[in-house]
Amino acid sequence: MDAIFSFCMNMVAWQWMSVGVAFLAFELMFPGVFMLWFGISGLITAGLVYLFGFSGALAIIVFLVIGVAVSVYGHKHQNKEPKFLVNNVKNMMIGKVITLPDPITNGQVRVKIGDGHWTLTGPDLPIGSKVKVTEVSGNSLVVELV
């Protein structure tokens, strides 16, 4: 345990660079974006240790502070990207016109649309009626007569 503590307290720039590259390598192996930010933090810490020559607890604190700051910044930036409708089946259903294979009775019917089964809710209608999806409510599609 003392050897690990001693090693961590005496890390030099190339060792911090190795930590950053290791986090980036783990990022490639595992899904998610979490380790990317700490990989970047390790590389920034390596640069600061090289330029200013500090080590020990200060370097570890710098690594952790930069890691948290870069993670927060990355999370905010990542979530500002526009959300596309690709593979968002629920939103793609709005506006779709469906011919009823079964009647809507008591306000509901279960139908197969594409490769999924959906519950249609709306007014009671006979077989063959054309309905348009106006809203998605949970796993139900709200429809109205076209």
N, C-alpha and C positions, 0 to 999 in steps of 0.2 A: 504494500500500500504506500509506503514511504517513497518507493522508487517511482510510482505513477505520479504522486504528488510532486516530487522533485522534477520529473520530466515535464509536467504541465507548467510548472513555474519557471522553467528555463527554456521555453520554446523560442526558436528563432524564426526569422521570416520564411525560410523554405519549409519549415514544419507547419507553419500556419497556412502556407500555400497548399501543402499536402492535405491538410484538413479541408480546405475549400474544395479542392479537386475531388476528394473522397465524397463529400456531400453531393457534388454535382454528379458523380458516378452513381451514387445511390439513387439520385433523382431519375436517372435513365433506367434503372432497374425496377423501380417501384412506381405505381401510379400516384398522381397528385402533383402538387407544385410546392409542397411545404419545404422540402430539402433544398430546393433551388435557392431560396432566400438565405439559408445558412451557408450554402456554398459560396454565394456572392459575398456574404459577410466574412467568411474565412479569407477570401482573396483580398478584400479591402483591408482586413486586419493585417495580412501579410505585408501589404504595401506600407501601412502605417508603422508597423514594427521595423521594416527595412529603413524607412525614412527617418524615424525619430528614435529608434533603438531601444524603446521600452520593452519590458517583458514582465513575466510574473502575473500577479493578480490584476494589474492594470490592463495587460493585454487580454486577459480572459474577460474582464468587465467590458472592455471596448468591443470584443467579439460579440458578447451577449447583447449589448445595447444596440450595436449596428444590426445584429440579426433580428431583433424585435422591430427596429425602425424600418428595415427593408421589408420585413414580412407585412407590417401594417401598410406601408406604401404599396407593395405589390398586390395585396388583397384589395385595396381600394381601386387601384388601376385595373386589375383584372375584372372586377365586377362592373366597370363602366363601359365595357364593350357591349355593342348592341346585341340584343337577344334575337336570334333568327327563329323562324318557324320550322326550320328543318328538323324533322323527327319529333315535332311537337304535335302529335296526332289530335289532341283535344282541340287546339286552336285551328287546325286545318279543317276540322269538321264544320265549323261555323260557315253557313252559306250553302252547304251541300244540299242538293235536292235528292230525296229518296222516294222510291215507290214502295208503299207498304206491302210486304208479303203476307202479313197477318193484320187483322183489324186492331185498332187501339181501343181497348175496352177498360173501363174504370181509370182512364187517363194514362195507361201504360201498356207497352208491348216490348217484348225482347226480340231484337232482330240482329242478323249478321250483316256487318258492313265491312267489306274488305276481308281482313283476316281476324277481325275482332267481333265480339258480341257486345251490343250496346242496348241499354234500356232507353226507349223513346218515351218522353212524357209530353202530353198535349191533349187536345180535345179528342173525344171518341170519334173515330173515323173508320170507314169500311176498307176492306182489302182493295189494293190498287190505287188508293189515294196518293197524290203527290204531296209531300211535305218538305218544308225547308227547315234546316237546323238554324235556330236563332241564338242559342245559348248552350253552354256546357256547364252543367251543375253536378260536380263530383264526377260520377261515372255514368250520369244520365245526360242524354241530349234532349233539350227542350225544342219542340218542333211546332210549326204552325202550317195550316193548309196553304198551298201555293195557289 
